[in-house]
Amino acid sequence: MTDFSNKVVYQIYPKSFRDTNGDGIGDIPGVIEKLDYLQDLGVDYLWLTPFFVSPQRDNGYDVADYRKINPMFGTMEDVENLISESKKRGIGLMLDMVFNHTSTEHEWFQKALAGDEKYQNYYIFREGTADQCPTNWQSKFGGTAWEYVPELGKWYLHLFDVTQADLNWDNPEVREELKEILRFWKEKGIRAFRFDVINLISKLEKMEDDFEGDGRRFYSDGPHIHEYLKEMVRDTGIEDFVTVGEMSSTSVEHCIRYSSPKEKELSMCFSFHHLKVDYKNGDKWALMEPDYRALKSLFEEWQMKMQAGDGWNALFWCNHDQPRIVSRMGDETTYWKESAKMLAGMIHLMRGTPYIYQGEEIGMLNAHYPSIDQYRDVESLNYYQILLRQGKSEKEALEILSARSRDNSRTPMQWNDEKYCGFSIAEPWLPVSDAFKKEITVSAQEDDEDSILAFYKKLISLRKEYPVIAKGEIEFLKTGSDKTLAYRRSLGSDQMTIFCNLGREKQTILFDETCRNGRVLLENYKDQKEQNLAEQESYMLRPYEILLIESKADGNPGK
């Protein structure tokens, strides 16, 4: 099985990464152009969000053909070149497979609409009348999860947008079709896959109303989910591939099963519990300050339980669906650099495989668009209208979008301080972030040893240099404050202790004997002095400060 413990994955949202043909839309040749940059960063895999043929209702997560490349991104030849050029640099390509649903423009769904019963059974259709949904389940993008087709006298299920029809995984023909797609890309040289909302594929056979929630308890981690994953992996021969499953509203117990090597399902899991600590009453669209006590508790629970069960975490703050982490849990102004570094180190040094989302390595911020006309994301546009109907003013609704919109992560990658930040010579499909500053660019940081970019390079190299970071056990240390997090990694006699200040106020931490016998290996303040830890009982962490102390269990300092 591939050893991915010391690997790092870099996520690319091609539409916003680099445009080479001047149409304002990022493309595959743009990724090829930046491969040397990514090699220099030190990453091992590139996860590309979907670039298949799609009407782009949900920016590519509505796939109309899994074997063809959307012309706006390039050609199959471009993708083949990307695979080979990445391989030359020791970088693997991870494809994003959207197997819970297809676009309603997919050939299968079009045949279903035309009355072909075989293809109607590829999806989840239910008989009914126009005035009565089969269940009261809600779409994750707002509104009902069902759409009526008058010509058929049937409803179809769409857990996401109305143009994203859920596939019927209980149909063996559907499962075989999806396996064939994996085999197709395997033959092209792909050796890693990310599976979108994969824990939603197995629904309960009997669908009923949910009077306690939005329906998710009836389709998350369903009755055949583990059986179907094992079958897919076994029959396509991808047991040794790096695979990650995106898990929606799952549990740590399920993630242990999904990612335990003995189960032969997936290499690792994305779970999102730690990114809901600023959801007021669990509502994404209700703002509140992050609950740091809950954040610490969730990290400890998931890290310790996944370790005990031999599961494996995907470590991440950002992706194409999440706001920028510095805007969310750091500081956009005074401590921008320090908070970006601390947040990176805090998660990269845990047990699991780190993921970096494009622009995260230079500390990119939320878009802060002042007008609804600048937004493109279907979820954001839907919820803007819902918020207005709930009585929010336009200003209040925009404030919520400014904090929560998925477009926050989709603004053009900031390569330099030219017009359109080096992303394109044309006006981009999505406006450049209103928070753009010349220091938040690759060109401003690539030769600066104190930059956020340099810090990310250091974190990546440490994971490869020190097995204790890649493979060591983790334990969490008590700090006495919700705003400080401390944990220790151990492998044999090697130990690493990490202290993080999560806020703007100074915080005192206590050093135990292990720390006093160690040395500071990594910190995020430029003026950090060489410290004699042997004489220190305590230390005052500055705002957003992180310390990594290397030591040996035998009482000697590290290297």
C-alpha positions as CSV (number, residue, x, y, z in Angstrom):
1,M,0.0,0.0,0.0
2,T,1.3,3.5,-0.8
3,D,2.8,5.2,2.2
4,F,1.1,8.6,2.3
5,S,2.0,9.6,5.9
6,N,4.8,12.0,4.8
7,K,3.0,13.3,1.7
8,V,1.3,16.6,1.2
9,V,-1.6,17.3,-1.3
10,Y,-2.1,20.7,-3.0
11,Q,-5.6,21.4,-4.2
12,I,-6.1,23.3,-7.4
13,Y,-9.4,24.9,-8.5
14,P,-8.4,25.1,-12.2
15,K,-11.0,27.8,-13.1
16,S,-9.2,30.2,-10.7
17,F,-5.6,29.1,-10.8
18,R,-4.0,30.4,-14.0
19,D,-5.5,31.4,-17.4
20,T,-3.1,31.0,-20.4
21,N,-5.4,31.7,-23.3
22,G,-6.8,35.1,-22.2
23,D,-10.5,34.2,-21.8
24,G,-10.6,35.0,-18.0
25,I,-11.0,31.3,-17.1
26,G,-8.2,29.2,-15.6
27,D,-7.1,26.2,-17.7
28,I,-5.1,23.0,-17.7
29,P,-2.1,24.6,-19.5
30,G,-2.1,27.1,-16.7
31,V,-1.5,24.3,-14.2
32,I,1.3,22.9,-16.4
33,E,2.9,26.4,-16.5
34,K,3.0,26.4,-12.7
35,L,4.4,22.9,-12.1
36,D,7.9,24.2,-11.3
37,Y,6.4,26.4,-8.6
38,L,4.5,23.5,-7.1
39,Q,7.6,21.3,-7.2
40,D,9.6,24.0,-5.4
41,L,6.8,24.2,-2.8
42,G,7.4,20.5,-2.2
43,V,4.0,18.9,-2.6
44,D,3.5,15.3,-3.7
45,Y,0.0,15.3,-5.2
46,L,-2.2,17.8,-7.1
47,W,-5.9,17.4,-6.5
48,L,-7.7,19.1,-9.3
49,T,-11.4,19.8,-8.9
50,P,-13.5,18.5,-11.8
51,F,-12.6,19.7,-15.3
52,F,-15.0,17.4,-17.1
53,V,-17.7,18.4,-19.5
54,S,-20.3,20.3,-17.4
55,P,-22.9,23.0,-17.7
56,Q,-21.1,24.6,-14.7
57,R,-24.2,25.1,-12.7
58,D,-22.1,24.0,-9.6
59,N,-18.7,24.9,-11.1
60,G,-18.0,21.4,-12.4
61,Y,-19.5,19.3,-9.7
62,D,-22.4,18.8,-12.1
63,V,-20.7,16.4,-14.5
64,A,-22.2,15.7,-17.9
65,D,-19.4,13.4,-19.2
66,Y,-16.8,11.9,-17.0
67,R,-14.5,11.0,-20.0
68,K,-14.4,14.3,-21.8
69,I,-12.6,17.5,-20.9
70,N,-14.6,20.7,-20.7
71,P,-13.2,22.8,-23.7
72,M,-12.9,25.9,-21.4
73,F,-10.2,24.0,-19.5
74,G,-8.4,22.5,-22.5
75,T,-8.2,19.1,-24.2
76,M,-7.5,15.5,-23.3
77,E,-4.1,16.1,-24.8
78,D,-3.6,18.9,-22.2
79,V,-4.6,16.6,-19.4
80,E,-2.3,13.8,-20.7
81,N,0.6,16.4,-20.8
82,L,-0.3,17.4,-17.3
83,I,-0.1,13.8,-16.1
84,S,3.3,13.2,-17.7
85,E,4.8,16.6,-16.8
86,S,3.7,16.2,-13.2
87,K,5.2,12.7,-13.1
88,K,8.6,14.0,-14.3
89,R,8.6,16.3,-11.2
90,G,7.7,13.5,-8.8
91,I,4.1,14.8,-8.5
92,G,1.0,12.6,-8.8
93,L,-2.4,13.8,-10.0
94,M,-5.5,13.3,-7.9
95,L,-8.8,13.4,-9.9
96,D,-12.1,14.5,-8.3
97,M,-14.8,12.0,-8.9
98,V,-18.4,13.2,-8.4
99,F,-20.2,9.9,-8.1
100,N,-23.2,10.8,-5.8
101,H,-24.9,12.6,-8.7
102,T,-24.6,13.7,-12.3
103,S,-25.7,16.8,-14.2
104,T,-29.2,16.6,-15.6
105,E,-27.5,17.1,-18.9
106,H,-25.7,13.8,-18.7
107,E,-26.7,11.3,-21.4
108,W,-28.0,8.9,-18.8
109,F,-30.4,11.5,-17.3
110,Q,-31.5,12.7,-20.7
111,K,-32.4,9.1,-21.6
112,A,-34.3,8.9,-18.4
113,L,-36.3,12.0,-19.2
114,A,-37.1,10.5,-22.6
115,G,-38.8,7.7,-20.9
116,D,-36.2,5.0,-20.9
117,E,-36.9,2.9,-17.8
118,K,-33.4,1.5,-17.7
119,Y,-31.9,4.9,-17.2
120,Q,-34.7,6.0,-14.9
121,N,-33.4,3.3,-12.7
122,Y,-30.0,4.9,-12.8
123,Y,-31.4,7.7,-10.7
124,I,-33.9,8.0,-7.8
125,F,-37.3,8.6,-9.2
126,R,-40.5,8.4,-7.2
127,E,-44.1,8.3,-8.5
128,G,-46.3,11.2,-7.3
129,T,-48.4,14.2,-8.0
130,A,-47.2,17.7,-8.6
131,D,-48.5,19.0,-5.3
132,Q,-46.9,16.3,-3.0
133,C,-43.1,15.8,-2.7
134,P,-42.1,12.2,-1.9
135,T,-40.5,13.4,1.4
136,N,-39.8,16.7,3.1
137,W,-36.0,16.4,2.7
138,Q,-34.2,19.7,2.0
139,S,-31.5,20.3,-0.6
140,K,-28.1,21.3,0.7
141,F,-28.4,24.4,-1.5
142,G,-31.8,25.4,-0.1
143,G,-35.4,24.4,-0.9
144,T,-36.8,20.9,-1.5
145,A,-34.5,18.0,-2.5
146,W,-37.1,16.8,-5.0
147,E,-38.0,18.0,-8.5
148,Y,-41.2,17.1,-10.4
149,V,-41.1,16.0,-14.0
150,P,-44.6,16.5,-15.4
151,E,-44.0,14.4,-18.5
152,L,-43.1,11.4,-16.4
153,G,-45.4,12.0,-13.5
154,K,-42.4,11.4,-11.3
155,W,-40.1,13.2,-8.9
156,Y,-36.3,12.8,-8.9
157,L,-34.0,13.3,-5.9
158,H,-31.3,16.0,-5.9
159,L,-29.5,16.5,-2.6
160,F,-27.7,19.5,-4.2
161,D,-28.8,21.7,-7.1
162,V,-31.9,20.9,-9.1
163,T,-29.5,20.1,-12.0
164,Q,-27.6,17.5,-10.0
165,A,-29.7,14.3,-9.9
166,D,-28.7,11.7,-7.4
167,L,-27.5,8.4,-8.8
168,N,-29.1,5.1,-7.6
169,W,-26.2,3.1,-6.3
170,D,-28.5,0.2,-5.4
171,N,-28.5,-0.5,-9.1
172,P,-25.5,-2.7,-9.9
173,E,-25.5,-1.3,-13.5
174,V,-24.8,2.1,-12.1
175,R,-22.0,0.8,-9.9
176,E,-20.4,-0.9,-12.9
177,E,-20.7,2.3,-15.0
178,L,-18.8,4.2,-12.3
179,K,-16.1,1.5,-12.0
180,E,-15.6,1.8,-15.8
181,I,-14.9,5.5,-15.4
182,L,-12.3,4.8,-12.8
183,R,-10.6,2.2,-15.0
184,F,-10.6,4.7,-17.9
185,W,-8.6,7.3,-15.8
186,K,-6.4,4.6,-14.3
187,E,-5.3,3.7,-17.8
188,K,-4.5,7.4,-18.4
189,G,-2.0,7.2,-15.5
190,I,-4.0,8.6,-12.6
191,R,-3.0,7.0,-9.3
192,A,-5.1,9.0,-6.8
193,F,-8.7,9.9,-6.5
194,R,-10.9,12.1,-4.3
195,F,-14.5,11.1,-4.0
196,D,-17.0,13.9,-3.6
197,V,-19.6,13.5,-0.8
198,I,-19.1,9.8,-1.1
199,N,-20.8,8.9,2.2
200,L,-24.2,10.0,0.7
201,I,-24.3,7.3,-2.0
202,S,-26.3,4.7,-0.1
203,K,-29.9,5.9,0.7
204,L,-32.4,4.0,2.8
205,E,-34.7,2.0,0.6
206,K,-37.8,3.3,2.4
207,M,-37.7,7.1,2.2
208,E,-39.8,8.9,4.8
209,D,-40.3,12.4,6.1
210,D,-37.8,13.8,8.6
211,F,-39.6,15.7,11.3
212,E,-36.4,16.3,13.3
213,G,-34.1,17.6,10.6
214,D,-33.5,18.1,6.9
215,G,-33.4,14.4,5.9
216,R,-29.6,13.9,6.2
217,R,-29.9,11.2,8.8
218,F,-31.7,9.0,6.2
219,Y,-29.0,9.2,3.6
220,S,-25.6,9.9,5.3
221,D,-23.5,6.8,5.9
222,G,-26.3,4.6,4.6
223,P,-26.9,0.9,4.9
224,H,-24.7,-0.3,2.1
225,I,-22.0,2.4,2.1
226,H,-19.1,0.3,3.2
227,E,-20.1,-2.6,1.0
228,Y,-20.2,-0.4,-2.1
229,L,-16.9,1.3,-1.3
230,K,-15.2,-2.1,-0.9
231,E,-16.6,-3.3,-4.1
232,M,-15.6,-0.2,-6.1
233,V,-12.0,-0.4,-4.8
234,R,-11.6,-4.1,-5.2
235,D,-13.1,-4.3,-8.7
236,T,-11.1,-1.4,-10.1
237,G,-7.8,-2.5,-8.5
238,I,-7.1,0.9,-6.8
239,E,-6.3,-0.6,-3.4
240,D,-2.8,0.8,-3.6
241,F,-3.9,4.3,-4.8
242,V,-4.2,7.3,-2.6
243,T,-7.9,7.8,-2.1
244,V,-9.7,10.4,0.0
245,G,-13.4,10.5,0.6
246,E,-15.3,13.7,1.3
247,M,-17.7,12.9,4.2
248,S,-20.8,15.0,4.8
249,S,-22.3,14.9,8.3
250,T,-20.5,11.7,9.2
251,S,-19.2,10.3,12.5
252,V,-15.6,9.5,13.6
253,E,-16.7,5.8,14.0
254,H,-17.6,5.7,10.3
255,C,-14.4,7.5,9.3
256,I,-12.4,4.9,11.1
257,R,-14.0,2.2,9.0
258,Y,-13.7,4.2,5.8
259,S,-9.9,4.8,6.3
260,S,-8.7,1.8,8.3
261,P,-6.2,-0.2,6.1
262,K,-7.8,-3.5,7.0
263,E,-11.2,-2.4,5.6
264,K,-9.7,-1.6,2.2
265,E,-12.0,1.2,1.4
266,L,-10.2,4.6,1.4
267,S,-6.8,6.0,2.4
268,M,-8.3,8.9,4.4
269,C,-11.3,11.0,5.1
270,F,-12.3,14.7,4.9
271,S,-14.6,15.6,7.8
272,F,-15.9,19.1,8.5
273,H,-16.8,19.2,12.1
274,H,-13.9,21.5,13.0
275,L,-15.2,24.0,10.4
276,K,-18.6,24.4,12.0
277,V,-17.4,25.9,15.3
278,D,-18.5,29.4,14.0
279,Y,-21.9,28.2,12.9
280,K,-24.5,29.8,15.3
281,N,-26.8,27.0,16.5
282,G,-25.3,24.8,13.7
283,D,-26.5,27.2,11.0
284,K,-23.9,28.0,8.4
285,W,-25.7,31.3,7.5
286,A,-25.8,32.5,11.2
287,L,-22.5,34.2,12.2
288,M,-20.7,34.0,15.5
289,E,-17.1,34.1,16.7
290,P,-15.4,30.7,16.6
291,D,-15.9,28.5,19.7
292,Y,-12.3,27.7,20.4
293,R,-13.2,25.3,23.2
294,A,-15.3,23.3,20.8
295,L,-12.5,23.5,18.2
296,K,-9.9,22.1,20.6
297,S,-12.3,19.4,21.7
298,L,-13.1,18.3,18.2
299,F,-9.4,18.1,17.2
300,E,-8.6,16.0,20.2
301,E,-11.6,13.7,19.8
302,W,-11.0,13.1,16.1
303,Q,-7.2,12.8,16.4
304,M,-7.3,10.4,19.4
305,K,-10.2,8.2,18.1
306,M,-8.8,7.9,14.6
307,Q,-5.4,7.0,16.1
308,A,-6.9,4.4,18.4
309,G,-9.0,2.9,15.5
310,D,-6.1,3.0,12.9
311,G,-8.0,5.5,10.8
312,W,-6.3,8.4,8.9
313,N,-7.3,12.0,8.8
314,A,-7.0,14.5,5.9
315,L,-5.7,17.6,7.6
316,F,-7.1,20.8,6.1
317,W,-8.5,24.3,6.8
318,C,-9.5,25.4,3.3
319,N,-10.9,24.1,0.1
320,H,-13.1,25.3,-2.8
321,D,-16.2,25.3,-0.5
322,Q,-14.8,27.0,2.6
323,P,-13.9,30.6,3.4
324,R,-10.3,31.6,3.7
325,I,-9.0,30.4,7.1
326,V,-7.0,33.6,8.0
327,S,-10.2,35.6,7.5
328,R,-12.1,33.1,9.5
329,M,-9.9,32.2,12.5
330,G,-6.9,34.4,12.1
331,D,-6.3,38.2,11.7
332,E,-6.6,40.0,8.4
333,T,-4.6,43.0,9.5
334,T,-2.0,43.4,12.3
335,Y,-1.2,39.7,12.7
336,W,-2.0,38.5,9.2
337,K,1.4,36.8,8.7
338,E,1.7,35.4,12.2
339,S,-1.9,34.0,12.2
340,A,-1.5,32.4,8.8
341,K,1.7,30.7,9.9
342,M,0.2,29.5,13.2
343,L,-2.9,28.1,11.6
344,A,-0.8,26.2,9.0
345,G,1.6,24.8,11.6
346,M,-1.2,23.8,14.0
347,I,-2.8,21.5,11.5
348,H,0.2,20.3,9.4
349,L,2.0,18.9,12.5
350,M,-0.9,16.7,13.5
351,R,-1.4,13.0,12.6
352,G,-2.7,12.8,9.1
353,T,-2.1,14.0,5.5
354,P,-2.0,17.8,5.1
355,Y,-3.9,19.5,2.2
356,I,-3.1,23.0,1.0
357,Y,-5.7,24.9,-1.0
358,Q,-4.3,27.2,-3.7
359,G,-3.5,30.6,-2.2
360,E,-3.5,29.3,1.3
361,E,0.3,29.2,1.2
362,I,0.5,33.0,0.6
363,G,-2.2,33.9,3.2
364,M,-5.0,34.8,0.8
365,L,-8.1,36.4,2.4
366,N,-11.9,36.4,1.8
367,A,-13.3,38.3,-1.2
368,H,-15.2,40.9,0.8
369,Y,-17.3,41.8,-2.3
370,P,-19.5,44.9,-1.7
371,S,-22.2,43.9,-4.2
372,I,-24.2,40.7,-4.9
373,D,-23.5,41.2,-8.6
374,Q,-19.9,40.1,-8.0
375,Y,-20.9,36.7,-6.7
376,R,-21.2,33.6,-8.9
377,D,-21.7,30.7,-6.6
378,V,-25.1,29.1,-6.9
379,E,-25.4,28.3,-3.2
380,S,-24.5,32.0,-2.3
381,L,-27.0,33.4,-4.7
382,N,-29.7,31.0,-3.5
383,Y,-29.1,31.9,0.2
384,Y,-28.9,35.6,-0.5
385,Q,-32.5,35.4,-1.6
386,I,-33.4,33.2,1.4
387,L,-31.8,35.6,3.8
388,L,-33.8,38.5,2.3
389,R,-37.0,36.6,2.6
390,Q,-36.1,35.9,6.2
391,G,-36.1,39.7,6.8
392,K,-32.4,40.4,6.6
393,S,-31.4,43.7,4.9
394,E,-29.2,43.7,1.8
395,K,-26.3,44.9,4.0
396,E,-26.8,42.1,6.5
397,A,-27.1,39.5,3.8
398,L,-23.9,40.7,2.1
399,E,-22.1,40.6,5.5
400,I,-23.1,37.0,5.9
401,L,-22.0,36.1,2.3
402,S,-18.7,38.0,2.9
403,A,-18.0,35.5,5.7
404,R,-19.6,32.3,4.3
405,S,-19.7,32.3,0.5
406,R,-17.8,29.6,-1.3
407,D,-16.7,32.3,-3.7
408,N,-14.3,33.5,-1.0
409,S,-12.0,30.6,-1.9
410,R,-12.6,30.8,-5.6
411,T,-11.2,34.3,-6.3
412,P,-8.3,34.3,-8.8
413,M,-4.9,33.0,-7.6
414,Q,-2.7,36.0,-6.7
415,W,0.6,35.4,-8.6
416,N,1.8,39.0,-8.7
417,D,0.6,42.6,-8.3
418,E,-0.2,43.2,-12.0
419,K,-3.8,43.9,-13.1
420,Y,-5.8,40.7,-12.4
421,C,-2.9,39.6,-10.2
422,G,-1.1,37.6,-12.8
423,F,-4.0,35.2,-13.2
424,S,-5.1,36.4,-16.6
425,I,-4.6,39.3,-19.1
426,A,-8.5,39.4,-19.4
427,E,-11.1,40.2,-16.8
428,P,-11.5,37.0,-14.7
429,W,-14.7,35.0,-14.5
430,L,-14.9,36.0,-10.8
431,P,-13.5,39.3,-9.6
432,V,-10.2,39.5,-7.8
433,S,-10.6,39.6,-4.0
434,D,-11.4,43.1,-2.6
435,A,-8.8,42.2,0.1
436,F,-6.0,42.0,-2.5
437,K,-2.7,43.5,-1.4
438,K,0.7,43.2,-3.2
439,E,2.2,41.4,-0.3
440,I,-0.4,38.7,-0.6
441,T,1.2,37.4,-3.9
442,V,3.6,34.7,-4.8
443,S,6.0,37.2,-6.4
444,A,6.2,39.2,-3.1
445,Q,6.9,36.1,-1.0
446,E,9.0,33.7,-3.0
447,D,12.3,35.3,-2.2
448,D,11.3,36.3,1.4
449,E,12.6,33.8,4.0
450,D,10.1,35.2,6.6
451,S,7.1,34.9,4.3
452,I,4.1,32.7,4.7
453,L,5.1,30.8,1.6
454,A,8.5,30.1,3.1
455,F,6.8,28.8,6.3
456,Y,4.7,26.3,4.2
457,K,7.8,25.1,2.5
458,K,9.4,24.5,5.9
459,L,6.4,22.6,7.2
460,I,6.4,20.3,4.1
461,S,10.1,19.6,4.4
462,L,9.8,18.9,8.1
463,R,7.2,16.2,7.5
464,K,9.6,14.5,5.1
465,E,12.6,14.9,7.3
466,Y,11.1,13.9,10.6
467,P,9.3,10.5,10.8
468,V,7.8,11.6,14.1
469,I,5.7,14.1,12.3
470,A,4.6,11.7,9.6
471,K,4.1,8.6,11.7
472,G,4.3,9.5,15.3
473,E,1.5,9.1,17.9
474,I,-0.3,12.2,19.1
475,E,-1.4,13.2,22.6
476,F,-3.0,16.5,23.7
477,L,-1.7,18.5,26.6
478,K,-3.8,20.6,28.9
479,T,-3.1,24.4,28.7
480,G,-5.7,25.9,31.0
481,S,-7.0,28.3,28.3
482,D,-9.5,27.9,25.4
483,K,-7.2,30.1,23.3
484,T,-4.1,27.8,23.5
485,L,-3.7,24.4,22.0
486,A,-0.9,22.0,22.8
487,Y,-0.1,18.5,21.6
488,R,2.9,16.2,21.5
489,R,4.0,13.8,18.7
490,S,6.1,10.7,19.7
491,L,7.9,8.0,17.8
492,G,10.4,5.9,19.7
493,S,12.6,8.4,21.6
494,D,11.8,11.3,19.2
495,Q,9.3,13.9,20.5
496,M,7.8,17.1,19.1
497,T,5.7,19.4,21.3
498,I,3.6,22.0,19.6
499,F,2.1,25.1,21.3
500,C,-0.4,27.4,19.5
501,N,-1.9,30.7,20.6
502,L,-5.3,30.9,18.8
503,G,-6.0,34.6,19.6
504,R,-4.8,38.2,19.8
505,E,-4.0,38.2,23.5
506,K,-0.8,36.9,25.0
507,Q,-1.1,33.5,26.7
508,T,1.2,31.9,29.3
509,I,2.1,28.2,28.8
510,L,4.0,25.9,31.1
511,F,7.0,23.8,30.0
512,D,7.3,20.3,31.3
513,E,10.6,18.5,31.6
514,T,10.3,17.2,28.0
515,C,10.2,20.8,26.7
516,R,13.0,22.0,29.0
517,N,15.2,19.3,27.6
518,G,14.4,20.2,24.0
519,R,15.1,23.0,21.5
520,V,12.9,25.2,19.4
521,L,12.8,23.8,15.9
522,L,10.1,26.0,14.4
523,E,8.4,29.3,15.3
524,N,6.6,32.1,13.4
525,Y,7.9,35.4,14.8
526,K,10.9,36.9,12.9
527,D,12.6,38.3,16.0
528,Q,12.5,35.0,17.9
529,K,15.6,34.7,20.0
530,E,17.6,31.5,20.5
531,Q,16.2,30.1,23.8
532,N,17.7,28.2,26.6
533,L,14.7,26.1,27.4
534,A,16.4,24.3,30.3
535,E,16.0,27.4,32.4
536,Q,12.4,28.1,31.5
537,E,9.4,26.9,33.6
538,S,6.9,28.9,31.5
539,Y,6.7,31.0,28.3
540,M,4.5,33.9,27.2
541,L,3.1,33.1,23.7
542,R,2.5,36.3,21.7
543,P,-0.6,36.8,19.6
544,Y,-1.0,33.8,17.2
545,E,2.4,32.5,18.1
546,I,3.4,28.8,17.4
547,L,6.3,27.0,18.9
548,L,7.6,23.5,17.8
549,I,10.0,22.0,20.4
550,E,12.0,19.0,19.5
551,S,13.3,16.7,22.2
552,K,14.2,13.1,23.1
553,A,12.5,10.9,25.6
554,D,15.9,10.2,27.1
555,G,16.2,13.8,28.1
556,N,18.5,15.0,25.3
557,P,17.7,17.7,22.9
558,G,16.9,16.8,19.3
559,K,19.3,16.9,16.3
